[in-house]
Structure formats: C-alpha cells, structure tokens
C-alpha cells in the first residue's frame, strides 16, 4: 500500500514537472541561450577600411542647392565686404624675432581685449603673447575683408588672460630667448646680445619683478600647453573672455580703415 502511494506521488510530481516545462519552455530556452552566449569568448579578428575620395565630380542635389544658395550668397557677401585696407603685403616670414603681421595681431588683441578685461576685473592687461605658428596666411596689399581674418586665423582659438607671478613670466621670457622665433608679443620687450644671451626683459619699460603679479593675455591653445608653452601653469587665476582671435581681428580691421604695421624693437638682437 505504501509503495503504491509512493508511485502515485512520484507520478503526480512528474506530471506537474512536465506541465511546468511545457508552459515555460520558451523562457527556459531563452535563459539557456543567454547563459551560453555570456560564456562565449569574443575576439576581434580583422578590421578593414578603404579610402573614399571626395571630389567635385559628385553630383549635386538641386533641391538642396536651391535651399542653400541664398544663404551661401549672403555669407559670401558678408565675408567679402571690405572692412579695411592693407598698405602692403605682410607675411610671418618677414622678420627673425618679430614680424609686422605678428606685431599687428598682438596689438589687436591688446587693443580689443584690454577694455573688456579691465571692465570686468579692474586690472589692465600687462602683456600679450601669441604663437608664430598660429598665423596661417599672409595679408595681401589692398582691400581687407572678413574673409582675410578667417584665412589668417582659421582656428577657434579664444583670448584668455592668466594671472601670473613674475617668476613664471621670467620662465616665459626664457622660453622666447631659447626659441628665437617671432612669436607675437605686446608690451614685453626682449633684447638679446650678439651671442643670443639675454640682456634685458621689461614689461611696459619696467624690469620684471619676480614677486609682482602680471596679467598676460594669450589664447586658450597656448594656455593648454600648445607649442610647448608650459609656463602658464600653475597660475593664480584664469580669465576666459569668450572672444575669438578671429573676431578680434575683424573688430580691429573694422576700426582701422588702413593698416600699416612695422617690424620694431619689441624683440631684437643687438648688432655691433
């Protein structure tokens, strides 16, 4: 009697298990697949690529062209409108330690950014440093347009002002003396001996004081170490003006109906 009851119990349990499996068969299969997939080892075997050349042979979508054309015309008219005049052609290769075009750019940053910075902080900008490599085109003799500014400065670099102690500014001077390159500067004068050694470095005609605080305008690319200019960090404070160098140039050109920058004595090597 006991055996019969046990057999009936086992049969009942088997029936329940069979019903459960039938009802949840799909769920069980999904769980098994996911488990198996998670156990698989995936390896990257090969990456292939090919060059796709973009040329003017690609056909133009006339519907899109009709929509774009008025905007293109308006932009070109704005970029090509004359805003100033250049007395001659200026290139960054014109000088060894300073160039007319570089001097103009440093002067423009000081002239346009200094009032903004002073109104926000109460302090004037003491000096400006830009980079020679950031000058990307010549300024040709004749009309200057907004497009000229885009050609000279095609990057999105913006003006920043760094609050620096004098000993960090002296590191900046050491860099310029070592580089012997026409990085644009304003209000900083460096005079080298015939052997390339430093004779003097002044800001606004005053010797650089190691303990004094100076406000140095530059661009965000250099502030972040571009051209190996690591001397901007650490510093006391950083001021972001949200003013692109390109827009500085456009504003500067607009205010000056004629530009005639020159190579001067802001960075020189004396001759005997």
C-alpha positions as CSV (number, residue, x, y, z in Angstrom):
1,X,0.0,0.0,0.0
2,X,2.9,2.3,0.9
3,X,4.7,1.5,-2.4
4,X,1.5,2.2,-4.4
5,X,1.2,5.6,-2.7
6,X,4.8,6.4,-3.4
7,X,4.4,5.5,-7.0
8,X,1.3,7.7,-7.3
9,X,3.2,10.6,-5.6
10,X,6.1,10.3,-8.0
11,X,3.8,10.1,-11.0
12,X,2.0,13.2,-9.8
13,X,5.3,15.1,-9.3
14,X,6.4,14.0,-12.8
15,X,3.1,15.2,-14.3
16,X,3.5,18.6,-12.6
17,X,7.1,18.9,-13.8
18,X,6.0,18.1,-17.3
19,X,3.3,20.7,-17.2
20,X,5.7,23.3,-15.9
21,X,8.2,22.6,-18.6
22,X,5.6,22.8,-21.3
23,X,4.3,26.1,-20.1
24,X,7.7,27.7,-19.6
25,X,9.6,26.0,-22.4
26,X,10.2,29.3,-24.2
27,X,11.5,31.0,-21.1
28,X,13.9,28.1,-20.4
29,X,15.2,28.2,-23.9
30,X,15.9,32.0,-23.7
31,X,17.7,31.6,-20.4
32,X,19.8,28.8,-21.8
33,X,20.7,30.8,-24.9
34,X,21.7,33.9,-22.8
35,X,23.8,31.7,-20.5
36,X,25.6,30.1,-23.4
37,X,26.1,33.5,-25.1
38,X,27.6,35.0,-22.0
39,X,30.1,32.2,-21.7
40,X,31.3,32.7,-25.3
41,X,34.7,34.4,-25.8
42,X,34.6,37.1,-28.5
43,X,37.7,38.2,-30.3
44,X,38.3,40.9,-32.9
45,X,40.0,39.1,-35.8
46,X,40.2,41.8,-38.5
47,X,39.5,45.5,-39.3
48,X,39.2,46.6,-42.9
49,X,38.9,50.1,-44.3
50,X,39.1,51.9,-47.6
51,X,39.7,55.5,-48.7
52,X,36.7,57.3,-50.2
53,X,37.8,60.3,-52.2
54,X,35.5,63.3,-52.2
55,X,35.8,65.2,-55.5
56,X,33.8,67.8,-57.4
57,X,32.6,65.0,-59.7
58,X,29.9,64.1,-57.2
59,X,26.5,65.1,-58.4
60,X,24.7,68.0,-56.8
61,X,21.2,67.6,-55.4
62,X,19.4,70.5,-57.0
63,X,16.6,70.6,-54.4
64,X,19.2,71.0,-51.6
65,X,21.2,73.5,-53.7
66,X,18.1,75.7,-54.1
67,X,17.7,75.9,-50.4
68,X,21.3,76.6,-49.6
69,X,22.1,79.1,-52.4
70,X,20.5,82.2,-50.8
71,X,22.4,81.5,-47.5
72,X,25.7,80.9,-49.3
73,X,25.3,84.1,-51.2
74,X,24.6,86.1,-48.1
75,X,27.6,84.6,-46.2
76,X,29.9,85.2,-49.2
77,X,28.7,88.8,-49.4
78,X,29.4,89.3,-45.7
79,X,32.8,87.7,-45.8
80,X,33.9,89.6,-48.9
81,X,32.8,93.1,-47.9
82,X,35.7,95.4,-47.5
83,X,36.4,96.5,-43.9
84,X,39.9,97.9,-44.1
85,X,42.9,98.4,-46.4
86,X,46.5,97.0,-46.2
87,X,49.3,99.3,-47.3
88,X,51.4,96.3,-48.4
89,X,51.7,92.5,-48.2
90,X,52.6,91.1,-44.8
91,X,53.9,87.7,-44.0
92,X,55.1,85.9,-40.9
93,X,58.4,85.1,-42.6
94,X,59.3,88.8,-42.9
95,X,61.4,89.0,-39.7
96,X,63.5,86.9,-37.4
97,X,62.4,88.0,-33.9
98,X,59.3,90.0,-34.7
99,X,57.2,90.5,-37.8
100,X,54.8,93.2,-38.9
101,X,51.9,90.9,-39.1
102,X,52.7,89.3,-35.8
103,X,53.0,92.7,-34.1
104,X,49.7,93.7,-35.6
105,X,48.0,90.6,-34.2
106,X,49.4,91.2,-30.7
107,X,48.5,94.9,-30.9
108,X,44.9,93.9,-31.9
109,X,44.5,91.5,-29.0
110,X,45.6,94.2,-26.6
111,X,43.5,96.9,-28.1
112,X,40.3,94.9,-28.3
113,X,40.6,92.7,-25.2
114,X,42.1,95.1,-22.7
115,X,38.9,97.3,-22.3
116,X,36.9,94.1,-21.8
117,X,39.2,92.6,-19.2
118,X,39.6,95.9,-17.3
119,X,35.9,96.5,-17.1
120,X,35.4,93.0,-15.6
121,X,38.4,92.9,-13.2
122,X,39.6,96.5,-12.7
123,X,43.0,95.4,-13.9
124,X,44.7,96.2,-17.2
125,X,46.4,93.5,-19.4
126,X,50.1,93.8,-18.8
127,X,51.4,92.0,-21.9
128,X,50.3,89.8,-24.8
129,X,51.9,86.6,-26.2
130,X,50.6,84.7,-29.2
131,X,52.2,82.0,-31.3
132,X,54.1,82.4,-34.6
133,X,52.6,79.2,-36.0
134,X,49.0,80.5,-35.4
135,X,49.4,82.9,-38.3
136,X,48.1,80.8,-41.2
137,X,48.1,83.2,-44.1
138,X,49.5,86.5,-45.4
139,X,47.7,89.8,-45.5
140,X,47.9,90.9,-49.1
141,X,48.3,94.5,-50.2
142,X,44.9,96.0,-50.9
143,X,41.4,95.6,-49.5
144,X,40.9,93.6,-46.3
145,X,37.7,91.7,-45.8
146,X,36.3,89.5,-43.0
147,X,37.5,86.5,-45.1
148,X,41.0,87.8,-44.6
149,X,40.6,87.3,-40.8
150,X,39.3,83.8,-41.4
151,X,42.3,83.0,-43.6
152,X,44.8,84.4,-41.1
153,X,43.2,82.7,-38.1
154,X,41.1,79.7,-39.3
155,X,41.1,78.1,-35.8
156,X,38.6,78.6,-33.0
157,X,41.2,80.0,-30.5
158,X,39.9,82.4,-28.0
159,X,41.5,85.1,-25.8
160,X,42.3,84.1,-22.2
161,X,44.1,86.2,-19.5
162,X,46.3,84.5,-17.0
163,X,47.3,86.0,-13.6
164,X,50.9,85.1,-13.2
165,X,53.7,85.9,-10.8
166,X,56.9,87.5,-12.1
167,X,59.0,84.3,-11.7
168,X,56.6,82.5,-14.1
169,X,56.8,85.4,-16.6
170,X,60.6,85.0,-16.5
171,X,60.1,81.4,-17.5
172,X,58.1,82.8,-20.4
173,X,61.0,85.0,-21.3
174,X,63.5,82.1,-21.1
175,X,61.3,80.2,-23.5
176,X,61.2,83.0,-26.0
177,X,65.0,83.5,-25.7
178,X,65.6,79.8,-26.3
179,X,63.1,79.5,-29.2
180,X,64.5,82.6,-31.0
181,X,61.3,82.7,-33.0
182,X,58.9,85.6,-33.9
183,X,56.1,84.7,-31.5
184,X,53.9,87.9,-31.4
185,X,54.3,89.9,-28.2
186,X,52.9,93.2,-26.9
187,X,54.2,95.4,-24.0
188,X,57.0,92.9,-23.5
189,X,60.5,93.9,-24.8
190,X,63.3,91.4,-25.0
191,X,66.9,92.4,-26.0
192,X,69.5,89.8,-26.8
193,X,73.2,90.1,-27.1
194,X,75.0,89.1,-30.3
195,X,75.7,85.6,-28.8
196,X,71.9,85.1,-28.1
197,X,72.1,85.7,-24.4
198,X,69.6,87.9,-22.6
199,X,70.5,91.5,-22.0
200,X,67.1,92.7,-20.7
201,X,63.4,91.9,-20.5
202,X,60.9,94.5,-19.5
203,X,57.1,94.9,-19.3
204,X,55.9,98.4,-20.1
205,X,59.6,99.6,-19.8
206,X,59.9,98.2,-16.3
207,X,62.1,95.3,-15.2
208,X,60.1,92.1,-14.4
209,X,59.7,91.7,-10.7
210,X,59.7,88.0,-9.6
211,X,57.2,88.8,-6.8
212,X,54.9,91.1,-8.8
213,X,51.6,89.9,-10.3
214,X,51.1,90.3,-14.1
215,X,48.1,89.8,-16.3
216,X,49.1,88.0,-19.5
217,X,46.8,87.7,-22.5
218,X,47.2,84.7,-24.8
219,X,45.0,82.1,-26.5
220,X,43.5,79.0,-25.0
221,X,45.6,76.8,-27.2
222,X,48.8,78.1,-25.7
223,X,47.4,78.2,-22.2
224,X,46.8,74.4,-22.5
225,X,50.5,73.8,-23.4
226,X,50.4,74.3,-27.2
227,X,53.9,75.0,-28.8
228,X,55.4,73.6,-25.5
229,X,54.4,76.7,-23.6
230,X,54.1,75.0,-20.2
231,X,54.9,78.1,-18.2
232,X,51.2,79.2,-18.0
233,X,50.5,76.6,-15.3
234,X,50.3,76.7,-12.4
235,X,49.0,80.2,-12.1
236,X,47.0,82.4,-9.7
237,X,43.9,82.8,-11.9
238,X,42.5,82.2,-15.4
239,X,40.0,84.6,-17.0
240,X,38.2,83.4,-20.1
241,X,36.9,86.3,-22.2
242,X,34.9,84.2,-24.8
243,X,36.4,86.3,-27.5
244,X,37.8,84.5,-30.6
245,X,41.1,85.8,-32.0
246,X,39.4,85.8,-35.4
247,X,36.7,88.2,-34.1
248,X,39.4,90.3,-32.5
249,X,40.9,90.8,-36.0
250,X,37.6,91.6,-37.6
251,X,36.8,94.2,-34.9
252,X,40.4,95.6,-35.2
253,X,40.2,95.8,-39.0
254,X,36.8,97.5,-38.8
255,X,38.1,100.2,-36.5
256,X,41.2,100.9,-38.6
257,X,40.5,101.9,-42.2
258,X,44.1,101.3,-43.1
259,X,46.7,99.0,-41.5
260,X,50.5,99.6,-41.8
261,X,52.2,97.5,-39.1
262,X,56.0,97.5,-38.9
263,X,58.9,95.4,-37.5
264,X,60.1,97.2,-34.4
265,X,62.3,96.7,-31.4
266,X,60.0,94.7,-29.2
267,X,62.2,91.6,-29.6
268,X,65.6,92.2,-31.1
269,X,69.2,91.1,-31.1
270,X,71.7,93.9,-30.9
271,X,74.3,94.4,-33.6
272,X,77.8,95.8,-33.3
